[in-house]
């Protein structure tokens, strides 16, 4: 399998019918290790990518960097940060960049004409506000760019999110609507849709146990034959707090497991694992995601705050 073929099949692995499918790629090692269950998270600056309402709970000025080693030589990087301005509110920033490597352009006889690259970028700016006691709202805007050789496309979108917490139960409920928008310019003359996604989820710290559970339902907006089929794209994760410095994470992505099954065999497809290690004021995260027979993804990240 060469790299060009891989680029062609990645949207199908992601079940995509739209452009800018890289927006669906989970960048955070922590979120990925939890199977992608992060819409109800509220203690990580990377939540700007999943639910802008989650930034309301952040303290000080957290900053995060993540790197994803995809299949072949495809790489993703992301940055996120958040800061509260007294009397104005809390803002969040995010950047997601994808590099698919270099390719050779050839004529019909196989003669090399030139080299070209494929890159995609999304810049995100978000704002959060308190609506009522334990009820928060967030919104973010995105500018999107995609370039393939001499062709390029730009787009704009917004994310909307809500987060409701019950502190006495250590329970959070999150709802987000991601990628509401469209293309500003298309690659050619055909305009394509953005990967709109409606996600509902919750997180719950178990009483008297050092475990926090996460459950998300993705793509609820997509048409299905019955309502319950809309719940098939669910993810589940568990974070075990082994000490103040060490966290172990496990996750499961049901949709990925179904898509990557070959016959009756899926191997470890859809299963995820990782850990977080806190040293001084830094948290080092690692996330592993299995794609079954296709391979696996590795993510690393570092968080700190000022």
N, C-alpha and C positions, 0 to 999 in steps of 0.2 A: 504494500500500500504506500503510494507516495504522498507527499504533503499536499499537493493540489487536490488529489482525490479526497483526502481527509477534510479539507476545507469545504468541499462540496457536500460531504455527508454530515458534517457537524450540525447544521440546522435540522436535519432529520433526527439526529440523536436527541436534539433538544425539542423535538416535536414542533418545529417552527413552520409557520406559513407566512411569516412576515419578514421585514427587513430589520436590521439592527438587533439580531438575535443575541449578540454578545451582551446586551443589557440583562439577559436572564442569567448569565454566568455568575455564580456565587463566588465572590472574591475573598471573603473573610474565612480564614482557617477555622475559626470557632464556629461560625454559622454552618460551614460545610460539614464539619465533624458532627454537628447536630442534625444532619440530613437536610439542611436548608430551612430549619424551623426557627425563624428569627424575627417574625413580625411582631411578637410580643416582648422582644428584648428591650431593655432600657438602660443598660449599663456598659455600652460599648459604642464608640463613635461610628463603627461600621453600620450601625442601624440606619444611618442616613440612606443606605442603599435598599433597605427593606421596608422601612416605615418612618417617615420624617417626624412623626409624633414622638418617637422614642427618644429623641435628643433632649426633650424637656427634662428628663430625669438625670441627665449627665451633670457631673460636678467639675469645677475648675475648667481647664482647657485640655481635654484629651486629644491625642493625636495618634493615628494608626497608619502603618504601612503594611501592605500585603503583596505577596508574589505567588502566582500560580504557574506551575510547570505543567502545561497541557500536553497532549499527545504530540509526538514528533518534536519539532522545534517551535511550537506555538507557545507564546508566553503572554501572560496578563499581569499587570501591576495595578495597584490602587492606592490612593491616599484618602484619608478622611480626618476631619478635625471638627471641633465644636467650641464655641465660646459664648458666654453670656454677657450681654451689654446691659448694665444697670439701667432700669427704667424703660428699656426697649424690648428685651427678650433674648432668647437663645437662638443663635444661628449655627448652621452646620454647613460644611463644605465637603465635597467628594469628587474624586477623579478616578475614572476607570479607563485603562488603556490596553488595547490588544494589538499584538504584533504577530502576524502570521508568517513572517520571514520573507526571503527574497526568492524570486522566480525568474525564469528565462522566457522571453517572448521569442517565438520562432515562426517562420513562415511555413507554408504547406510542404516544403521540401525538407524541413527540419533544420534549416539554417538559423543560427542565433541572430536575432535582431537587436535585442537589448535586455537589460534586467529591470525588473520592477518589484515593488513591495506592496504589501497589503496591510493596512493599519486602520484601527477604529478607536474613537475617543469619545468619552462623555464627561462633561463638566457639570457638576451639580451644586446648587446653592439652596439651602433650606432654612425654614424659620418655624419655630414652635411657640405655642402659646397655651396657657391654662384657661380652659373653658369654665370648669367648675371644680369642686373638690374632687381630687384624684382623677379628673377627666381632662385629657390634653388633646390638642389638635396640632398637626404639622403639615406643611406644604413645602414642596421643593420644585425648582425649575431645572430643566436639563437642556443643554446645547449638545448636539450629537454630530459627529463627523465620521464618515467612512470613505476610505480611498482605496481603489484597486487600479493600479497602473495609472493611466491618464483619466480614468473615470472617478468621480466622487459624488457624494451625496451628503446633504446636511438635513438635520431635523431639530425639532424642538418639542419638549414634552413637559408635563408636570406630574408630580406624585402627590397624592393626598393620603393622610393617615390619621387614625384615632387610636388613643391608648387609654384604657381605663384600669385603674389598679384598686385592689382591696388589700391594703397593707396588713390588716389583722390576719388575713388568710395567706399572705404572701403570694397573691394571685394577680396576674396581669392579663388583660384581654386586648388584642390588637387587631385593627382592620386597616388595610391599605389598598389603594387603587393606584397601580403603577403604569407609567408610560401612556398617559392621556395626551395625545398630540398627533403630529404628522410630519411628513417631510417638507422641508422648505425648498429643497432641490433634489431631484432624483438622478439616478445614474444615467438613465436614458430618458425616454419619454413616458415611461409608465410609473405612476406613483404607487408605492406600497404602504401597507399598514404597519404601525408599530406593534410590538408584542404586548398588548394590553393585558393586564393581570390583576384580578381581584383576589386578595388573600385575607383569610381570617385565621387567627391563631390565639393560643394562650400559653402562658408559662406559669408553673406552680412549684413552689418550694415545698417539699413534703415536710410535714410536722415531725420533729424529733429525729429527722434523718438528713444527712448531708447530701441530699440529692435534689436537683431541680429538673423538672420535666418540661418539655416543649412539644407542642402539637400545632401544626399548620395545615390548612386546606388551601391549595393553590388553584388558580385558573377556574375559579367558581363562575366567572363570566362566560366561559365557553359553552356553546350549545351542546347538549347531550339529550339522549332519548328520555332520561328520567332525572329527577333532581338528585337522587342518590349517586348516579354516575358522575355527577359533578364533584363528588367528594373523593373520587378515586385518586386524584393527584395530591395525596396527603403525605406529609413528612412527620417524623417523630424523632425526638432526641432526648438524651438524658445526660446531665452534667453532674459528675460526682466530685464533690469538694473534699478531697482527701486530706488537705491541710490548708493553711493560709497561703501556701506557696505553690500547691500542686492541684490541678484539676484534670480529671479524666473525662472524655466525652465520647459518646456513641450515638449513632444516628441511622435512620432508615428512610429511604426515598422510594415510595411505592411505585410511582409512575416510572422512574428510571429503571426499576427492576423489571417491570412489565415490558418496557420498550427494548431492553437489552437482552431479553431472553431469547436463546437460540433453541428452537424446538421446545423441549421440556426442561432444558438446562439453562440456568442463569448464573451459576456460581455464586460469587459474592456481589454481583451487580446490585446496586442500590444501597449497599451497606457502607457506612462511614465510621471513622474513628479519629481520635486526636487527643491532644493534651494542651494544657496551658501551664507555663512555669513562670512564677513571679520571682524576680530577683531585684531587690531594692525597689526602685520606682518603675521598673520595666516588666512587662508581661510578654513572654515569648510563646507564640501559638504555632501549632502544627496540625494540619488536617489531611487525612487520607480518604479518598473516595474511589471506590471500585466501580469500574465499567464492565465487569465480567470478563469475557474473552477478549474484549477490545484492548483492555489495559487498565491503568489507574491514574489518578490525578494526585498531585502533591502540592500542598499550599503551606507557606510559612508566613508569619507576620510578627510584628512587634508593636506593642501599645505602650504609651506613656502619657503623662499629663504634666502640665505646668501650672 
